[in-house]
Amino acid sequence: MIIFVYGGSCCGKSEFAESLVTGDPNPARVYIATMEIYDEESVRRVERHRKMRALKGFATVEAQRDLALAAGGVPAGATVLLECLGNLSANELFAPDGEHTAAEAEKKIIEGLAALSARCSRLVVVSNDIFSGDGEYGEGTLRYCETLAVLNRWTAEHADEVYEVVCGVPLRIKEGGR
């Protein structure tokens, strides 16, 4: 089962996604963290988040890139929270070993999502709604936005349930499967 949760910045989507996982009776809970660590502040933030997740019964798997590889470290039948497609997209597109095309990043992430979904009993995927503003963006930002849009659509299409979180209120916009 795939549940897709998306929303704007600081809307409560992460808290809602966590509640879906912690409300699941499955004791095998895995949190796949995609945040890239760049500086001392992000080191402190990641450590704080690890401790908070451990208190909620999550094992943490760090996967800034190569989600399919990370899927192999997830116990079969686990309930998994992937936080988030936005970070993962940026990480794959703008990797330190060189930038990748949108098609390469999309393919790699979709393969990773499929591998995770096949391995776990329930996969909750969080992503960002970054598409409400209008402005003029540079080529890299446009490539990121388009890649994330493709991944959000793919995930919503393959999800059993889709929620948009607005001002802390989860709105179910798809239920009942594919």
C-alpha positions as CSV (number, residue, x, y, z in Angstrom):
1,M,0.0,0.0,0.0
2,I,1.2,3.5,-0.9
3,I,0.0,6.6,0.8
4,F,1.1,9.9,-0.7
5,V,1.0,13.1,1.4
6,Y,1.9,16.5,0.0
7,G,1.5,20.1,0.9
8,G,3.2,23.4,1.2
9,S,5.9,24.5,3.5
10,C,5.2,24.1,7.2
11,C,1.6,23.0,6.6
12,G,1.7,19.9,8.9
13,K,2.3,17.2,6.2
14,S,5.2,15.6,8.0
15,E,3.3,15.4,11.3
16,F,0.3,13.9,9.5
17,A,2.5,11.4,7.7
18,E,4.1,10.4,10.9
19,S,0.7,9.8,12.5
20,L,-0.2,7.5,9.7
21,V,2.9,5.4,10.4
22,T,2.7,5.5,14.2
23,G,-1.0,4.6,14.1
24,D,-0.2,1.5,12.1
25,P,0.1,-1.6,14.4
26,N,3.2,-2.9,12.6
27,P,6.1,-2.6,15.1
28,A,8.7,-2.4,12.2
29,R,8.8,1.3,11.5
30,V,11.4,2.7,9.2
31,Y,12.0,6.4,8.5
32,I,13.9,7.1,5.3
33,A,15.6,10.5,5.7
34,T,16.7,12.3,2.5
35,M,18.1,15.5,3.9
36,E,21.6,16.3,2.7
37,I,23.9,17.4,5.5
38,Y,25.8,20.6,4.5
39,D,26.8,22.4,7.6
40,E,26.9,22.3,11.4
41,E,23.3,23.5,11.7
42,S,22.1,20.6,9.5
43,V,24.2,18.1,11.6
44,R,22.4,19.3,14.8
45,R,19.0,19.2,13.1
46,V,19.5,15.7,11.8
47,E,20.7,14.5,15.2
48,R,17.6,16.1,16.9
49,H,15.3,14.4,14.3
50,R,17.0,11.0,14.8
51,K,16.4,11.2,18.5
52,M,12.7,12.3,18.0
53,R,12.1,9.5,15.6
54,A,13.7,6.9,17.9
55,L,11.2,7.9,20.6
56,K,8.4,7.1,18.2
57,G,9.8,3.7,17.4
58,F,11.4,4.5,14.0
59,A,14.6,3.0,12.8
60,T,16.3,5.6,10.5
61,V,17.8,4.9,7.1
62,E,19.7,7.8,5.6
63,A,19.2,7.9,1.8
64,Q,20.2,11.2,0.3
65,R,20.5,9.4,-3.1
66,D,19.9,5.9,-4.5
67,L,16.6,5.0,-3.0
68,A,16.7,1.5,-4.5
69,L,19.9,0.7,-2.6
70,A,18.4,2.0,0.6
71,A,15.3,-0.2,0.0
72,G,17.5,-3.2,0.5
73,G,18.2,-2.1,4.1
74,V,14.5,-2.0,5.0
75,P,13.1,-5.1,6.7
76,A,10.6,-7.0,4.6
77,G,7.0,-6.1,5.6
78,A,8.0,-2.9,7.5
79,T,5.9,0.3,7.5
80,V,8.0,3.0,5.9
81,L,7.9,6.8,5.9
82,L,9.9,8.5,3.1
83,E,10.6,12.1,3.9
84,C,10.7,13.6,1.2
85,L,10.5,13.5,-2.5
86,G,11.5,17.2,-2.8
87,N,14.9,16.6,-1.1
88,L,15.5,13.4,-2.9
89,S,14.8,15.1,-6.3
90,A,17.2,17.9,-5.6
91,N,19.9,15.4,-4.3
92,E,19.6,13.3,-7.4
93,L,19.5,16.2,-9.8
94,F,22.4,18.1,-8.3
95,A,24.6,15.3,-6.9
96,P,28.1,16.2,-5.8
97,D,29.5,13.8,-8.4
98,G,27.9,15.8,-11.1
99,E,24.4,17.0,-12.2
100,H,22.0,14.5,-13.7
101,T,19.3,15.0,-16.3
102,A,15.7,15.2,-15.2
103,A,15.1,11.8,-17.0
104,E,18.0,10.2,-15.1
105,A,16.8,11.5,-11.7
106,E,13.2,10.6,-12.4
107,K,14.1,7.0,-13.5
108,K,16.3,6.4,-10.5
109,I,13.7,7.7,-8.0
110,I,10.8,5.8,-9.6
111,E,12.9,2.6,-9.5
112,G,13.6,3.3,-5.8
113,L,9.9,3.9,-5.0
114,A,8.9,0.7,-6.8
115,A,11.6,-1.2,-4.9
116,L,10.5,0.2,-1.5
117,S,6.8,-0.4,-2.3
118,A,7.6,-4.1,-3.1
119,R,9.5,-4.5,0.1
120,C,7.3,-2.9,2.7
121,S,3.7,-3.4,3.8
122,R,2.9,0.3,3.8
123,L,4.8,3.1,2.3
124,V,4.0,6.7,3.2
125,V,5.6,9.2,0.9
126,V,5.9,12.9,1.7
127,S,6.4,15.6,-0.9
128,N,6.2,19.3,-1.4
129,D,3.7,21.4,-3.2
130,I,5.9,24.1,-4.7
131,F,3.7,24.9,-7.6
132,S,1.4,27.7,-6.3
133,G,3.8,30.6,-6.9
134,D,4.6,32.1,-10.2
135,G,7.9,33.8,-10.9
136,E,10.8,33.6,-13.2
137,Y,13.2,30.9,-12.4
138,G,16.6,29.9,-13.7
139,E,17.2,26.7,-15.7
140,G,18.2,24.6,-12.7
141,T,15.2,25.6,-10.6
142,L,12.8,24.9,-13.5
143,R,14.4,21.5,-14.0
144,Y,13.9,20.8,-10.3
145,C,10.2,21.9,-10.4
146,E,9.5,19.8,-13.5
147,T,11.2,16.7,-12.1
148,L,9.3,17.0,-8.8
149,A,6.0,17.5,-10.7
150,V,6.7,14.3,-12.7
151,L,7.5,12.4,-9.5
152,N,4.5,13.7,-7.6
153,R,2.2,12.7,-10.5
154,W,3.8,9.2,-10.7
155,T,3.4,8.7,-6.9
156,A,-0.2,10.0,-6.8
157,E,-1.1,7.7,-9.7
158,H,0.4,4.6,-8.0
159,A,-0.8,5.5,-4.5
160,D,-3.8,3.9,-2.9
161,E,-4.5,7.1,-1.0
162,V,-3.5,10.7,-1.6
163,Y,-3.7,13.5,0.9
164,E,-3.1,17.2,0.6
165,V,-2.4,18.9,3.9
166,V,-3.6,22.5,4.1
167,C,-3.0,24.6,7.2
168,G,-2.7,21.4,9.3
169,V,-5.8,19.8,7.8
170,P,-5.4,16.6,5.8
171,L,-7.7,16.5,2.8
172,R,-8.1,13.0,1.3
173,I,-8.2,13.5,-2.5
174,K,-7.9,9.8,-3.5
175,E,-8.9,6.6,-1.8
176,G,-9.5,3.1,-2.7
177,G,-6.5,2.2,-4.8
178,R,-5.1,2.6,-8.2
